């Protein structure tokens, strides 16, 4: 039916589109309207973000006050793209891209013209060029065939179609002498160099194609493991769960299928990078217990992006944008200057309670605890544990002892000591427990 067009698009927790199999983002623009006067039930899609992929045109609401909504127009439904006519009027108006689509309606097919109105400052010419290129490439048809055969054939035909010929033609050669002979030798040298480059890039393209296949396969395996873990959590033993978690951790570092790049996102690069990063860090945060250092995420994220590396400044800027968008993670900076990424559901009060329980044990009352002791209890890195101990000290929960061996932290007994009667000890306080622990090991 007509009211089903355009279909809704699924979004991640950070507001980015959930990509289809082998789908890759190509261009992103902001402040874009999607209009269609021929369909009465066509929704009002104003001032959103439009993402062009190899399979779809995805429009996402840019409203920060409400939950994001999104629709998608499959490129397979596009019948024709109208060429834009340049005129004096078009020079002073927002660029428009018109295309015709076909969709099911009343048991048959109906056609309508959809208009993309680009009101932002993005490079609309690049968007239109990519639109034409993706529509003609018909990447969605390759998904119906065997993925391995499709990618292998593309890697084998790529260099021959784009890189053949070099600087000179090798057909119809004639033996020459003198200056012509010297030029002919120069030509042969260039031809040999060009042939070597073609062979080298053919191997490189084949390698990159296989790498893409492995990333896709790893993503499918990870999703299967996650669904299997959720559906059979009660029927697996500890060894099976540990094995699945180990495989899942390994698959986590294989790669991101469609990383956000400056070329595809343009002016929205840092915003979209921030959303993709928010989606990426959720699994490492679950493994790390809800908090992980920015340095660790920088290494994991760049390893997953492959050749599309980002700088530390880009990462910090992407993290700082989380305050402006609704994502389940946040950037936190401790008083010592250490920066971490943590889940918004992460509770400092719960951590402080666990630290208080740890330092209240008899051995800890007498000898204190170190950052390594807290790290083993909390299941986090020692550097993160030290920051939690310093935070507990600043809140009056702990006291610190500095020695050549490092920091040791003890339970803070001073709030329980009566300044008017220093020798008064109440039997039910932690102070009394500390006295018992100290006197129990005193030599007699």
C-alpha positions as CSV (number, residue, x, y, z in Angstrom):
1,X,0.0,0.0,0.0
2,X,1.1,3.6,-0.5
3,X,1.1,4.4,3.1
4,X,4.0,1.9,3.5
5,X,6.3,4.1,1.4
6,X,8.9,5.0,2.3
7,X,9.5,2.2,4.7
8,X,11.0,2.8,8.2
9,X,14.7,2.4,8.7
10,X,16.1,0.7,11.8
11,X,18.6,2.8,13.9
12,X,21.2,2.0,16.5
13,X,21.2,3.3,20.0
14,X,23.3,6.3,18.9
15,X,21.0,7.2,16.0
16,X,22.9,5.7,13.1
17,X,21.3,3.4,10.5
18,X,21.7,-0.3,10.9
19,X,23.4,-1.3,7.7
20,X,22.3,-4.2,5.5
21,X,24.6,-7.0,4.4
22,X,27.5,-5.6,2.3
23,X,26.0,-2.1,2.5
24,X,28.5,0.8,2.7
25,X,28.0,4.5,3.3
26,X,29.0,6.8,0.5
27,X,27.8,10.3,1.3
28,X,26.2,12.2,4.1
29,X,24.4,15.6,4.0
30,X,22.7,17.7,6.7
31,X,19.6,19.9,6.6
32,X,17.9,17.9,3.9
33,X,14.2,17.7,3.1
34,X,12.5,14.7,1.4
35,X,9.3,15.6,-0.5
36,X,6.7,13.8,-2.6
37,X,3.5,15.6,-3.6
38,X,2.2,12.6,-5.6
39,X,1.7,10.5,-2.4
40,X,-0.9,12.0,0.0
41,X,0.3,9.9,2.9
42,X,4.0,10.8,2.4
43,X,5.3,11.9,5.8
44,X,6.7,15.4,6.5
45,X,10.4,14.9,6.3
46,X,12.1,18.3,7.0
47,X,15.6,19.3,7.9
48,X,17.1,15.9,8.5
49,X,20.3,14.0,7.8
50,X,20.4,12.0,4.6
51,X,22.8,9.1,4.2
52,X,23.5,7.6,0.7
53,X,24.7,4.0,0.8
54,X,25.3,1.5,-1.9
55,X,21.8,0.1,-1.3
56,X,19.5,2.9,0.1
57,X,18.9,6.5,0.7
58,X,18.3,6.9,4.4
59,X,16.7,10.0,5.9
60,X,17.1,10.5,9.7
61,X,15.4,13.1,11.8
62,X,17.9,15.6,13.3
63,X,15.7,16.6,16.2
64,X,17.5,16.4,19.6
65,X,14.3,16.9,21.6
66,X,12.7,13.6,20.6
67,X,13.7,10.1,19.6
68,X,15.1,9.9,16.1
69,X,12.9,8.6,13.3
70,X,14.2,7.3,10.0
71,X,12.9,6.2,6.6
72,X,14.8,4.5,3.7
73,X,14.3,4.5,0.0
74,X,15.8,1.4,-1.6
75,X,17.9,2.2,-4.7
76,X,16.4,-0.9,-6.2
77,X,13.0,1.0,-6.3
78,X,14.5,3.9,-8.3
79,X,13.5,3.9,-11.9
80,X,15.0,7.1,-13.1
81,X,17.1,10.0,-11.9
82,X,16.3,13.3,-13.4
83,X,19.1,15.5,-14.6
84,X,19.2,18.9,-12.9
85,X,18.8,21.9,-15.2
86,X,21.0,24.9,-14.4
87,X,19.2,28.2,-14.6
88,X,19.4,31.7,-13.1
89,X,16.6,30.6,-10.7
90,X,18.5,27.5,-9.5
91,X,21.5,29.6,-8.6
92,X,19.6,31.3,-5.8
93,X,17.6,28.4,-4.6
94,X,18.4,25.2,-2.7
95,X,19.7,22.4,-4.9
96,X,17.2,19.7,-5.7
97,X,17.6,16.1,-6.8
98,X,14.5,14.5,-8.3
99,X,14.1,10.8,-9.0
100,X,11.3,8.4,-9.8
101,X,10.5,5.4,-7.7
102,X,8.1,2.4,-8.0
103,X,6.5,0.8,-5.0
104,X,3.7,-1.7,-4.3
105,X,0.2,-0.2,-4.0
106,X,-3.2,-1.9,-4.2
107,X,-1.9,-5.2,-5.5
108,X,0.2,-3.5,-8.2
109,X,3.0,-1.1,-8.7
110,X,2.7,2.7,-8.5
111,X,5.3,5.3,-9.6
112,X,6.0,8.6,-8.0
113,X,8.6,11.4,-8.1
114,X,10.5,12.1,-4.9
115,X,12.5,15.3,-4.4
116,X,15.6,15.7,-2.2
117,X,15.9,19.4,-1.2
118,X,19.4,20.1,0.0
119,X,19.3,23.2,2.3
120,X,22.7,22.6,4.1
121,X,26.2,23.6,3.0
122,X,27.3,20.2,2.0
123,X,28.8,19.3,-1.4
124,X,25.6,18.4,-3.2
125,X,27.4,17.7,-6.5
126,X,29.4,14.9,-4.9
127,X,26.2,13.5,-3.5
128,X,24.5,13.5,-6.9
129,X,27.6,11.9,-8.5
130,X,27.6,9.2,-5.9
131,X,23.8,8.7,-6.3
132,X,24.2,8.1,-10.0
133,X,27.2,5.9,-9.5
134,X,25.5,3.7,-6.8
135,X,22.3,3.4,-8.8
136,X,24.1,2.3,-11.9
137,X,26.4,-0.1,-9.9
138,X,23.3,-2.0,-8.5
139,X,25.3,-3.5,-5.6
140,X,22.1,-4.9,-4.1
141,X,21.9,-7.4,-7.0
142,X,25.2,-8.9,-6.0
143,X,23.7,-9.9,-2.6
144,X,21.3,-12.3,-4.4
145,X,24.4,-14.2,-5.8
146,X,27.1,-15.9,-3.9
147,X,29.1,-13.2,-2.0
148,X,32.4,-15.0,-2.5
149,X,32.0,-15.3,-6.2
150,X,30.8,-11.7,-6.6
151,X,33.7,-10.2,-4.7
152,X,36.2,-12.4,-6.4
153,X,35.0,-11.4,-9.8
154,X,35.0,-7.7,-8.9
155,X,38.5,-7.9,-7.7
156,X,39.6,-9.7,-10.8
157,X,37.9,-7.4,-13.2
158,X,38.7,-4.1,-11.4
159,X,42.2,-3.4,-12.5
160,X,41.6,-4.5,-16.1
161,X,38.7,-2.1,-16.5
162,X,40.1,0.9,-14.8
163,X,43.9,0.7,-15.1
164,X,44.5,-0.8,-18.6
165,X,46.4,1.0,-21.2
166,X,48.9,3.0,-19.2
167,X,50.4,6.0,-20.9
168,X,50.9,4.3,-24.3
169,X,49.1,1.7,-26.4
170,X,50.9,-1.6,-26.9
171,X,49.1,-2.5,-30.1
172,X,50.5,-2.0,-33.6
173,X,54.1,-1.5,-32.6
174,X,56.7,-0.8,-35.4
175,X,60.5,-1.3,-35.1
176,X,62.1,2.2,-35.3
177,X,65.6,3.6,-35.2
178,X,67.2,6.9,-34.2
179,X,65.1,9.3,-32.1
180,X,62.0,7.1,-32.8
181,X,63.9,4.1,-31.4
182,X,64.8,5.9,-28.2
183,X,61.2,6.9,-27.8
184,X,60.1,3.3,-28.5
185,X,62.4,2.0,-25.8
186,X,61.0,4.6,-23.4
187,X,57.5,3.4,-24.3
188,X,58.4,-0.2,-23.7
189,X,59.8,0.8,-20.3
190,X,56.6,2.5,-19.4
191,X,54.5,-0.4,-20.6
192,X,56.5,-2.8,-18.4
193,X,56.2,-0.5,-15.4
194,X,52.4,-0.2,-16.0
195,X,52.1,-4.0,-16.3
196,X,53.9,-4.5,-13.0
197,X,51.7,-1.9,-11.3
198,X,48.6,-3.6,-12.7
199,X,49.7,-7.0,-11.4
200,X,50.6,-5.5,-8.0
201,X,47.3,-3.7,-7.6
202,X,45.4,-6.7,-8.8
203,X,46.9,-8.7,-5.9
204,X,46.2,-5.8,-3.5
205,X,42.5,-5.5,-4.7
206,X,42.1,-9.3,-4.3
207,X,43.5,-9.0,-0.8
208,X,41.2,-6.1,0.1
209,X,38.3,-8.0,-1.3
210,X,39.1,-11.1,0.8
211,X,39.5,-8.9,3.8
212,X,36.0,-7.4,3.3
213,X,34.7,-11.0,3.0
214,X,36.3,-11.9,6.3
215,X,34.9,-8.8,8.0
216,X,31.4,-9.7,6.8
217,X,31.8,-13.3,7.8
218,X,33.1,-12.3,11.2
219,X,30.1,-10.0,11.7
220,X,27.7,-12.8,10.9
221,X,29.5,-15.1,13.3
222,X,29.4,-12.5,16.1
223,X,25.6,-11.9,15.6
224,X,25.1,-15.7,15.6
225,X,27.1,-16.1,18.8
226,X,25.1,-13.3,20.5
227,X,21.8,-14.8,19.5
228,X,22.9,-18.2,20.5
229,X,24.1,-17.0,23.9
230,X,20.8,-15.2,24.6
231,X,18.6,-18.1,23.5
232,X,20.6,-20.9,25.2
233,X,22.0,-19.1,28.2
234,X,20.5,-21.6,30.6
235,X,21.7,-24.7,28.8
236,X,25.4,-23.9,28.4
237,X,28.1,-24.7,31.0
238,X,30.8,-22.4,32.1
239,X,33.4,-23.7,29.6
240,X,31.1,-23.1,26.6
241,X,30.2,-19.6,27.8
242,X,33.9,-18.8,28.3
243,X,34.7,-20.2,24.8
244,X,32.0,-18.1,23.2
245,X,33.1,-15.0,25.0
246,X,36.7,-15.6,23.9
247,X,35.6,-16.0,20.2
248,X,33.4,-12.9,20.6
249,X,36.3,-10.8,21.9
250,X,38.4,-11.9,19.0
251,X,35.7,-11.1,16.4
252,X,35.3,-7.7,18.0
253,X,38.7,-6.6,16.7
254,X,38.2,-7.8,13.2
255,X,36.8,-4.6,11.7
256,X,34.0,-2.2,11.0
257,X,32.3,-2.9,7.7
258,X,31.5,0.7,6.8
259,X,33.6,3.2,8.8
260,X,32.7,6.9,8.7
261,X,35.2,8.9,6.7
262,X,35.7,12.5,5.9
263,X,35.1,11.8,2.2
264,X,31.7,10.3,2.8
265,X,30.5,12.4,5.7
266,X,31.9,15.8,4.8
267,X,30.9,18.5,7.3
268,X,29.1,15.8,9.4
269,X,32.2,13.8,9.8
270,X,32.7,14.3,13.6
271,X,29.0,14.0,14.4
272,X,28.7,10.7,12.5
273,X,32.0,9.5,13.9
274,X,30.7,10.3,17.4
275,X,27.6,8.2,16.8
276,X,29.5,5.3,15.3
277,X,32.0,5.4,18.1
278,X,29.2,5.3,20.6
279,X,27.9,2.1,19.0
280,X,31.3,0.6,18.9
281,X,32.3,1.1,22.5
282,X,29.3,-0.7,24.0
283,X,30.8,-4.2,23.6
284,X,34.2,-3.2,25.0
285,X,32.5,-1.5,27.9
286,X,30.5,-4.6,28.7
287,X,33.7,-6.7,28.7
288,X,35.6,-4.1,30.8
289,X,32.9,-3.8,33.4
290,X,31.4,-0.4,32.3
291,X,34.5,1.7,32.2
292,X,37.5,1.7,29.8
293,X,40.3,4.2,29.2
294,X,40.3,6.4,26.1
295,X,43.7,5.1,25.1
296,X,42.4,1.5,25.0
297,X,39.4,2.6,22.9
298,X,41.6,4.5,20.6
299,X,43.6,1.4,19.8
300,X,40.6,-0.9,19.5
301,X,38.7,1.6,17.3
302,X,41.6,2.2,14.9
303,X,42.3,-1.5,14.7
304,X,38.6,-2.1,13.7
305,X,38.7,0.7,11.1
306,X,41.6,-0.8,9.3
307,X,43.2,1.7,6.9
308,X,40.7,4.5,7.8
309,X,42.6,5.6,10.9
310,X,41.6,8.6,13.0
311,X,43.8,11.0,15.0
312,X,43.6,11.3,18.8
313,X,42.1,14.8,18.3
314,X,39.3,13.4,16.2
315,X,38.6,10.7,18.9
316,X,38.4,13.3,21.7
317,X,36.2,15.6,19.6
318,X,33.9,12.7,18.8
319,X,33.7,11.8,22.5
320,X,33.0,15.4,23.5
321,X,30.0,15.5,21.1
322,X,28.2,12.8,23.2
323,X,26.9,15.5,25.5
324,X,24.9,17.0,22.6
325,X,23.4,13.7,21.4
326,X,21.4,11.0,23.2
327,X,23.8,8.1,23.5
328,X,24.2,5.6,26.4
329,X,27.9,6.4,26.9
330,X,29.8,9.4,28.2
331,X,33.4,10.8,28.4
332,X,34.7,11.3,32.0
333,X,37.8,13.0,33.2
334,X,39.2,12.3,36.7
335,X,40.8,14.9,38.9
336,X,44.2,13.4,38.0
337,X,43.6,14.1,34.3
338,X,42.9,10.5,33.3
339,X,40.1,10.3,30.7
340,X,37.8,7.3,30.5
341,X,34.7,6.2,28.6
342,X,31.9,4.8,30.7
343,X,28.4,3.7,30.4
344,X,25.7,6.1,31.7
345,X,24.4,3.3,33.8
346,X,27.7,2.9,35.5
347,X,27.3,3.7,39.2
348,X,30.1,5.2,41.3
349,X,28.1,4.5,44.5
350,X,28.1,0.8,43.7
351,X,31.9,0.9,43.2
352,X,32.4,2.8,46.4
353,X,30.3,0.2,48.3
354,X,32.5,-2.6,46.9
355,X,35.7,-0.7,47.8
356,X,34.3,-0.1,51.3
357,X,33.6,-3.9,51.7
358,X,37.1,-4.7,50.5
359,X,38.9,-2.4,52.9
360,X,36.7,-3.6,55.8
361,X,38.1,-7.1,55.7
362,X,40.5,-8.0,58.5
363,X,43.7,-8.2,56.4
364,X,42.8,-4.9,54.6
365,X,42.1,-3.2,58.0
366,X,45.7,-4.1,59.1
367,X,47.7,-3.8,55.9
368,X,45.5,-1.8,53.6
369,X,44.9,-2.4,49.9
370,X,46.7,-1.4,46.7
371,X,45.4,-0.5,43.3
372,X,46.1,-4.1,42.2
373,X,44.0,-5.5,45.0
374,X,41.1,-3.2,44.0
375,X,41.6,-4.1,40.3
376,X,41.2,-7.8,41.1
377,X,38.0,-7.2,43.1
378,X,36.4,-4.7,40.7
379,X,37.5,-6.6,37.5
380,X,39.1,-3.6,35.9
381,X,42.6,-2.4,35.0
382,X,44.9,-1.2,37.9
383,X,45.0,2.3,36.4
384,X,41.2,2.6,36.6
385,X,41.2,1.0,40.1
386,X,43.7,3.6,41.3
387,X,41.4,6.4,40.0
388,X,38.5,4.9,41.9
389,X,40.6,4.7,45.1
390,X,41.6,8.3,44.8
391,X,37.9,9.2,44.2
392,X,37.0,7.3,47.4
393,X,39.7,9.1,49.3
394,X,38.3,12.5,48.1
395,X,34.9,11.5,49.4
396,X,36.3,10.6,52.8
397,X,35.9,6.8,52.5
398,X,39.6,6.0,52.4
399,X,42.9,7.3,53.8
400,X,46.1,7.1,51.8
401,X,49.6,6.0,53.0
402,X,52.5,7.0,50.7
403,X,55.6,4.9,50.9
404,X,58.5,3.9,48.7
405,X,56.5,0.9,47.7
406,X,53.7,3.0,46.4
407,X,50.2,3.9,47.6
408,X,48.2,1.9,50.1
409,X,44.7,2.8,51.1
410,X,43.0,2.2,54.4
411,X,39.5,2.7,55.7
412,X,38.9,6.2,57.1
413,X,38.5,5.8,60.9
414,X,38.6,9.5,61.8
415,X,34.9,10.1,61.5
416,X,34.2,7.5,64.2
417,X,36.7,8.9,66.7
418,X,35.2,11.1,69.4
419,X,37.4,14.1,69.8
420,X,36.2,14.7,73.3
421,X,37.0,11.1,74.4
422,X,39.7,9.6,72.3
423,X,39.7,6.3,74.2
424,X,35.9,5.7,73.8
425,X,35.4,2.7,71.5
426,X,31.9,1.6,70.4
427,X,31.7,-2.1,69.8
428,X,29.6,-1.9,66.7
429,X,31.7,0.5,64.7
430,X,34.4,-0.2,62.1
431,X,36.9,1.4,64.5
432,X,36.3,-1.5,67.0
433,X,36.7,-4.0,64.2
434,X,40.0,-2.4,63.3
435,X,41.3,-2.6,66.9
436,X,40.4,-6.3,67.0
437,X,42.2,-7.0,63.7
438,X,45.3,-5.1,64.9
439,X,45.5,-6.6,68.3
440,X,44.8,-10.2,67.1
441,X,48.1,-10.3,65.3
442,X,50.1,-8.5,68.0
443,X,52.9,-10.7,69.5
444,X,52.3,-11.5,73.1
